[in-house]
Amino acid sequence: MTQQALEPILRARAEELGAELRYGTELVSFESDDDGVTAVLRDRDSGDERRVRAQYLVGADGARSPVRQGLGIPMRGHPTFSDSITIYFRADVRPLLGDRNLSVIYVANPRVQGFFRFSLEGDAGFLVVNSALDANGERTTDVADDMGEERCIAYVRDALGDPDIAVEVESVQRWAASAEWAERFGDGRVFLAGDSAHVMPPTGGFGGNTGVQDGHNLAWKLAYVLNGTAGPGLLASYDGERRPISAFTVEQAYTRYVTRIDPGLGTDGLEPFVDEALVDLGYGYGVEPLCEDPQSPSAAPGRRAPHAVVDGKSALDLFGQRFVLLGDEKWCEAARTAAGALGVPLDAHAVSPERYGIGNAGASLVRPDGFVAWRTDERADDAAAVVSNELTRILAR
């Protein structure tokens, strides 16, 4: 799903849950202290400013992130290697596509290097141009030097291999191609997520997924801390869990960029290629190796909890807002008792033991974000105490 299709869905759901979305609003400044964050916001149309006090601030403010800069957090990795453009256009490319269903089409001809994505109808799309020939016939990565309509139409025609096709340019966006991640994913009560925490070329399509993964990891932790279910120490795990995964994913995007678009950048020290399924779905937290085959999940602590049929539905449908314990009825009863005493939202379900590696007498405790937090393959004399201890540890109580 493209960003244009996904964002309206996220916006509608956020509003349904009570979020207040303010467009045309910029963050002027912020100050963090031991008790919270004070931010100054400005309406860009009226110029009016107001102060907002919050317990935490999440900087999801893009690749040039003023929040990250305000925290003085440097980036690591591969700085800008192309001043690229994305051309959004309308053109009837159906005769060129035929009956082929293509997702991403890489372009590597003598005049243009980049890639296409087309609409399902085949009447529009966008072209990313990472390098091209300049006026002197020399290859350049400073593509954004000329973003004029005539030049952009020429790029599209050159990339399509059709010098006469009718092209209407709708918009052109300039962006710097780099592959970097933040040295820290936050400071005190301020956190970074999405492009503010990591930037990568679109080769592999990992950027949006990685940002969603940040939000998935951070959101439940913030919610649990804010409602008093967890201690503030839970939030310290965000950097430790997400930064290694982000650095790994950035390097995978860079490997694809070098090998598919610009081998001239050099392959010395390039990270070995890892299959997309492992990058998107096989990563784990605090585990070695970093990724495993999602088609052969281990269900070990730190790994994504796999599918299993539970009460006639997929176990994946059970995860989202609460802890879930999977085990036999004795473990389930003990977990409900422990969670009730601690005031921790928890569901307990019986599950086929072989799927989660818990033997015939064990249990698995899954976090709200669907990652296994703890498991055992043994019976416990005081199972409620065991679950209570694990919840207390996980939640930094």
C-alpha positions in Angstrom: 0.0 0.0 0.0 1.3 3.4 -0.9 1.7 6.3 1.5 -1.1 8.2 -0.2 -3.5 5.3 0.4 -2.3 4.5 3.9 -2.3 8.0 5.5 -6.1 8.6 5.2 -6.7 5.3 7.0 -4.3 6.2 9.8 -5.8 9.7 10.0 -9.4 8.4 10.3 -8.4 5.9 13.0 -6.5 8.5 15.0 -9.5 10.9 15.0 -11.8 8.0 15.9 -9.6 7.4 19.0 -9.7 11.0 20.0 -6.6 12.5 18.5 -6.5 16.2 17.7 -4.8 16.7 14.3 -3.6 20.3 13.7 -2.5 21.0 10.1 -0.4 24.0 9.1 1.2 24.0 12.6 4.9 24.1 13.3 7.0 23.4 16.3 8.9 26.6 17.2 10.8 25.3 20.2 10.7 22.8 23.0 12.2 22.4 26.5 12.4 19.2 28.4 12.7 18.8 32.2 12.3 16.0 34.7 8.5 16.2 34.7 7.7 16.8 31.1 8.1 18.8 27.9 7.0 22.4 27.1 6.6 23.1 23.4 5.8 26.3 21.5 3.5 25.8 18.5 2.8 28.3 15.7 -0.1 28.4 13.3 1.6 29.0 10.0 -1.4 30.9 8.5 -2.1 33.3 11.3 1.3 33.3 13.1 -0.4 32.8 16.4 1.7 30.9 19.0 0.6 28.8 21.9 2.4 26.8 24.6 1.7 23.1 25.2 2.7 21.1 28.2 3.0 17.3 27.8 4.6 14.5 29.6 6.5 13.3 26.5 7.3 14.5 23.0 7.7 12.2 20.0 9.6 13.8 17.1 8.3 12.2 14.0 9.2 15.3 12.0 11.1 14.0 9.0 14.6 13.6 7.7 15.6 17.2 8.6 14.0 16.7 12.1 14.2 20.0 14.1 13.6 17.8 17.2 16.6 15.7 16.5 18.7 18.8 15.8 17.4 20.5 19.0 18.6 17.5 20.9 22.0 17.6 19.2 21.9 14.0 18.1 24.2 13.2 15.2 23.6 10.7 12.4 25.6 7.7 11.5 25.9 5.8 8.2 26.2 7.1 4.6 25.5 10.8 4.1 23.9 12.3 1.0 24.9 10.5 -2.2 22.3 11.9 -4.5 20.3 15.1 -4.8 17.3 13.3 -6.2 13.8 14.1 -7.4 10.5 12.3 -7.5 8.3 13.3 -10.5 4.5 12.6 -10.1 3.0 12.5 -13.6 0.0 11.4 -15.7 0.6 9.3 -18.8 -1.0 6.4 -20.5 1.6 3.7 -20.0 -0.8 0.7 -20.5 0.5 0.0 -24.0 4.0 -0.3 -22.5 3.0 -2.4 -19.5 0.7 -4.8 -21.4 -0.7 -7.4 -19.0 2.2 -7.4 -16.7 1.6 -6.6 -13.0 4.7 -4.8 -11.9 5.3 -3.2 -8.6 8.7 -1.4 -8.9 10.5 -1.0 -12.2 14.1 0.0 -12.0 15.5 2.2 -14.7 19.2 1.9 -15.6 19.8 3.3 -19.1 22.5 5.6 -20.4 20.4 8.7 -19.7 18.5 8.1 -16.5 18.9 5.9 -13.4 16.1 5.5 -10.8 12.8 3.6 -10.7 9.1 3.8 -11.5 5.9 2.9 -9.7 2.6 3.1 -11.6 -1.1 3.3 -10.6 -3.1 0.2 -10.9 -5.0 1.8 -13.8 -1.8 2.4 -15.7 -2.6 6.1 -16.4 -0.3 7.7 -13.8 2.7 7.1 -11.6 5.9 8.5 -10.2 9.5 8.4 -11.4 12.4 8.7 -9.0 15.5 10.0 -10.6 18.8 9.5 -8.7 21.2 10.3 -11.5 21.1 11.4 -15.1 23.1 13.1 -17.8 23.7 16.8 -17.4 23.9 19.4 -20.1 27.4 18.4 -21.0 26.5 14.7 -21.3 28.2 13.8 -18.0 26.6 11.6 -15.4 25.5 13.7 -12.3 23.7 12.9 -9.0 22.8 16.6 -8.7 19.5 15.9 -10.4 17.6 18.6 -8.6 19.6 21.4 -10.2 16.9 21.4 -13.0 13.4 20.6 -11.9 11.7 22.4 -14.7 8.7 20.9 -16.4 10.4 20.4 -19.8 13.3 18.6 -18.1 11.1 16.4 -16.0 9.0 15.4 -19.1 12.3 14.5 -20.8 13.2 12.3 -17.8 9.9 10.4 -17.9 10.2 9.9 -21.6 13.8 8.8 -21.4 13.0 6.4 -18.6 10.0 4.9 -20.5 11.9 4.6 -23.7 9.2 6.5 -25.6 10.2 9.9 -26.9 6.7 10.8 -28.0 4.5 9.7 -25.2 2.2 12.5 -23.8 3.3 13.3 -20.2 1.6 15.7 -17.8 3.7 16.6 -14.7 1.6 17.0 -11.6 4.3 17.8 -9.1 8.0 17.4 -8.4 9.6 16.8 -5.0 13.3 17.2 -4.2 15.0 15.0 -1.6 18.4 14.0 -0.5 19.2 10.3 -0.9 21.2 9.1 2.1 21.3 6.0 4.4 21.7 7.1 8.0 20.4 6.5 11.5 20.4 8.6 14.7 23.1 7.9 17.2 20.3 7.9 19.9 16.6 7.5 19.4 15.8 10.0 22.1 16.9 12.0 25.1 15.0 12.0 28.4 11.3 12.6 27.7 11.8 13.2 24.0 11.8 10.4 21.4 12.6 10.1 17.7 10.5 7.9 15.3 10.3 7.5 11.6 12.5 9.5 9.2 13.7 11.7 12.1 15.4 8.5 13.5 16.5 6.9 10.3 16.6 7.8 6.6 17.2 5.4 3.7 16.8 5.2 0.0 13.5 3.7 -1.2 15.3 0.6 -2.6 13.6 -2.3 -0.9 10.6 -0.2 0.3 11.7 -0.4 3.9 11.4 3.3 5.0 7.6 3.4 5.7 7.6 -0.1 7.3 10.5 0.9 9.6 8.7 4.0 10.7 5.5 2.0 11.5 7.6 -0.5 13.4 9.0 2.4 15.5 5.5 3.6 16.3 4.3 0.0 17.1 7.2 -0.4 19.6 6.9 3.0 21.2 3.1 3.5 21.4 2.2 0.6 23.8 5.2 1.5 26.1 4.0 5.2 26.3 0.5 4.1 26.9 1.5 1.8 29.7 3.7 4.4 31.4 1.1 7.1 31.1 -1.7 5.1 32.6 0.6 3.9 35.4 0.8 0.2 34.4 4.5 0.4 33.8 7.4 2.3 35.2 9.3 5.0 33.2 12.2 2.5 32.8 10.1 0.6 30.2 10.7 3.5 27.8 14.4 3.1 28.0 14.0 -0.1 26.0 12.8 1.8 22.9 16.3 2.9 21.9 17.9 -0.5 22.7 15.3 -2.4 20.6 14.7 -0.1 17.7 18.1 1.4 16.9 19.9 -1.8 16.0 17.0 -2.9 13.8 16.9 0.5 12.1 20.7 0.5 11.5 20.4 -3.0 10.0 17.5 -2.0 7.8 19.2 1.2 6.6 22.2 -0.8 5.5 20.0 -3.3 3.6 18.4 -0.4 1.7 21.9 1.0 1.0 23.1 -2.4 -0.3 20.2 -2.5 -2.7 20.8 1.1 -3.8 24.5 0.4 -4.6 23.9 -2.9 -6.4 20.8 -1.8 -8.3 21.3 1.9 -9.0 24.8 3.1 -8.4 27.6 0.5 -8.2 30.0 3.5 -8.6 29.6 4.1 -4.9 31.7 1.1 -4.3 31.0 -2.3 -2.7 33.8 -2.3 -0.1 32.2 -2.9 3.3 28.7 -3.4 1.9 26.5 -5.4 4.1 25.5 -8.8 2.6 22.0 -8.9 1.0 19.3 -10.3 3.3 15.9 -11.3 1.9 13.1 -8.8 2.2 10.9 -11.1 4.2 13.6 -11.4 6.9 14.1 -7.6 7.0 10.4 -6.8 7.3 9.1 -9.7 9.4 12.0 -11.7 10.7 13.7 -9.2 12.9 13.9 -9.6 16.7 14.8 -7.6 19.8 17.9 -8.4 21.9 18.5 -11.6 20.0 21.2 -13.2 17.8 21.1 -13.5 14.9 19.1 -10.3 14.3 16.8 -12.0 11.8 15.2 -15.4 11.4 13.1 -16.9 8.6 9.5 -15.8 9.3 8.2 -19.0 7.6 10.1 -21.0 10.3 9.5 -18.9 13.5 11.2 -20.0 16.7 8.7 -18.2 19.0 11.7 -17.5 21.3 11.8 -14.4 23.6 12.6 -11.3 21.5 11.0 -12.9 18.4 7.7 -12.1 16.8 5.0 -14.4 18.1 3.9 -16.7 15.2 0.5 -17.7 13.9 -1.3 -20.5 15.7 -5.0 -21.4 15.9 -6.3 -20.3 19.2 -10.1 -20.5 20.0 -10.8 -20.8 16.2 -8.8 -17.7 15.2 -5.2 -16.7 14.5 -3.1 -15.9 17.6 -2.0 -12.8 15.7 -5.5 -11.4 16.1 -5.1 -11.6 19.9 -2.2 -9.1 20.1 -2.5 -5.4 20.0 -3.4 -3.7 23.3 -2.9 -6.3 26.1 -0.4 -8.9 27.3 -1.4 -12.4 26.2 -0.3 -15.6 27.9 -0.5 -18.8 25.9 -0.3 -22.1 27.8 -2.6 -24.7 29.4 -5.4 -23.9 31.7 -3.3 -24.0 34.9 -0.9 -21.4 33.4 -3.9 -19.3 32.1 -5.5 -19.3 35.5 -2.3 -18.3 37.2 -1.6 -15.5 34.7 -5.1 -14.1 35.3 -4.5 -14.1 39.0 -1.1 -12.4 38.7 -2.2 -9.8 36.2 -5.3 -9.0 38.3 -3.2 -8.4 41.4 -0.8 -6.1 39.5 -3.5 -4.3 37.5 -2.0 -5.3 34.2 -4.3 -5.9 31.2 -3.8 -9.5 30.2 -5.7 -12.2 28.2 -4.9 -15.9 28.6 -5.6 -18.6 26.0 -4.9 -22.3 25.6 -2.6 -23.0 22.6 -1.0 -26.0 20.9 2.3 -26.3 22.7 4.5 -27.3 19.7 3.9 -24.0 17.9 5.4 -21.9 20.7 8.1 -24.1 21.9 6.6 -24.5 25.4 6.4 -28.2 25.6 3.4 -29.9 27.3 3.7 -28.0 30.6 5.0 -24.5 29.7 3.7 -21.1 28.8 4.6 -18.1 26.6 4.0 -14.4 27.5 3.5 -12.1 24.5 3.8 -8.3 24.6 1.0 -6.0 23.3 3.1 -5.4 20.1 3.2 -9.2 19.4 6.7 -10.0 20.4 7.4 -12.8 22.9 8.6 -11.4 26.2 9.1 -14.7 28.1 8.5 -18.4 27.8 9.2 -21.6 29.7 8.7 -25.3 28.8 8.3 -26.4 32.4 5.6 -26.4 35.0 6.0 -24.1 38.0 5.0 -24.8 41.6 3.8 -21.3 42.0 2.9 -20.2 38.4 1.2 -17.0 39.5 4.4 -15.8 41.3 6.4 -16.6 38.1 4.1 -14.6 35.9 4.0 -11.8 38.4 7.8 -11.6 38.5 8.1 -11.6 34.8 5.4 -8.9 34.3 7.1 -6.8 37.0 10.5 -7.2 35.2 9.2 -6.4 31.8 7.2 -3.4 32.9 10.0 -1.9 35.0 7.7 -1.8 38.0 
